[in-house]
Amino acid sequence: QVQLVESGGGLVQAGGSLRLSCAASGSISSINAMGWYRQAPGKQRELVAMISTGGIINYGDSVKGRFTISRDNAKNTMYLQMNSLKPEDTAVYYCYSRVSGRFDYWGQGTQVTVSS
C-alpha cells in the first residue's frame, strides 16, 4: 500500500502562484507513476500532470506552460508548481499514484481557490 498526503493549497489571486506537495509513504519502490488530478464543483475529475518513474511527463492541455510537475525521490515527495493561476484553476487537487502497474491510490485532496 501507498499513503499520499497533500499540502500547499490555499487562496490566491489570479496571476499568482502556489506550490503543492505530495508526500508518499509505504511501498514506495512499487510506484510506477505519480500525478495530480483536480475536480471542480459539478465537473469530472481531470488530469493535471503525470510523471512516470522513467521521467516521462504529461500535462493536461489547460495547464501546459503554466504548471510544472517534479519529484524529489530522496524525499519521496512530488510537487506541482502552479504559476499564472486563473479562476478556472479553482478545484480540489488530488495526488495520485499507480502502484505495481494496477493499483491506484489517492490522497485526501487539497483545495485551491483562485480569486479574480
C-alpha atoms as one frame of an Amber mdcrd trajectory, in Angstrom:
protein
   0.000   0.000   0.000   0.925   3.627  -0.526  -0.170   6.589   1.549  -0.298
  10.031  -0.041  -0.589  13.313   1.847  -1.052  16.610   0.001  -0.252  20.073
   1.275   0.126  23.584  -0.060  -3.353  24.501  -1.197  -4.977  27.788  -0.368
  -6.432  31.034  -1.650  -4.537  33.099  -4.211  -5.358  35.948  -6.563  -5.459
  35.448 -10.307  -1.967  35.617 -11.759  -0.410  34.339  -8.568   1.442  31.116
  -7.789   1.133  28.151  -5.452   3.182  25.010  -4.927   1.503  21.776  -3.951
   3.378  18.924  -2.322   2.524  15.237  -2.070   4.445  13.107   0.402   4.371
   9.384  -0.288   4.969   6.596   2.200   4.592   2.827   2.251   5.536   0.691
  -0.761   7.449   3.485  -2.486   9.517   1.160  -4.657   6.352  -0.212  -6.287
   5.175   3.172  -7.587   5.106   3.320 -11.406   3.812   6.841 -11.809   2.605
   9.762  -9.760   0.492  12.698 -10.709  -2.078  15.331  -9.934  -5.749  15.425
 -10.774  -8.290  18.085  -9.959 -12.030  18.288  -9.600 -14.081  21.444  -9.688
 -17.679  21.560  -8.401 -20.036  19.937 -10.867 -17.224  18.751 -13.111 -15.438
  15.461 -13.677 -12.024  14.817 -12.222  -9.373  15.713 -14.796  -5.680  15.071
 -15.251  -3.426  17.972 -14.385   0.001  16.369 -14.707   1.652  12.962 -14.509
   5.260  11.833 -14.131   6.486   8.274 -14.528   9.411   6.688 -12.737  11.243
   6.982 -16.040  10.724  10.727 -16.012   8.106  10.913 -18.753   5.804  13.864
 -18.082   2.339  14.647 -19.385   0.229  17.742 -18.740  -3.411  18.484 -19.224
  -3.963  20.917 -22.081  -5.372  23.608 -19.821  -2.221  23.849 -17.672   0.561
  23.441 -20.235   3.114  26.213 -19.954   1.841  27.303 -16.529   2.232  24.271
 -14.252   5.338  22.166 -13.618   5.407  18.727 -12.024   8.528  17.374 -10.348
   9.671  14.641  -7.976  12.292  14.519  -5.257  12.983  10.799  -4.907  15.222
  11.314  -1.883  12.281  12.876  -0.029   9.593  10.648  -1.580   7.766  13.826
  -2.458   6.149  15.133  -5.614   5.465  18.782  -6.338   3.205  20.826  -8.556
   4.359  24.379  -9.181   1.392  26.396 -10.392   2.049  29.798 -11.971  -0.200
  32.321 -13.688  -3.195  30.894 -11.877  -6.661  31.563 -13.256 -10.063  31.435
 -11.553 -10.847  28.338 -13.633  -7.996  26.543 -11.852 -10.128  26.563  -8.713
 -10.665  22.941  -7.667  -9.744  20.260  -5.197  -6.374  18.885  -6.238  -5.655
  15.216  -5.624  -2.341  13.418  -5.523  -2.383  10.096  -7.383  -0.103   7.109
  -7.718  -0.170   3.957  -9.820   1.393   1.054  -7.954   2.586  -2.288  -9.300
   1.029  -1.494 -12.649  -2.548  -1.941 -11.493  -3.390  -0.309  -8.153  -4.478
   3.312  -7.884  -4.028   5.354  -4.719  -5.320   8.829  -3.969  -4.596  11.489
  -1.411  -7.314  13.250   0.544  -7.216  16.343  -1.660  -6.272  19.952  -1.082
  -8.397  22.953  -2.025  -7.018  25.572  -4.405  -9.088  28.713  -4.820  -8.142
  31.437  -7.292  -9.950  34.729  -6.911 -10.487  37.123  -9.812
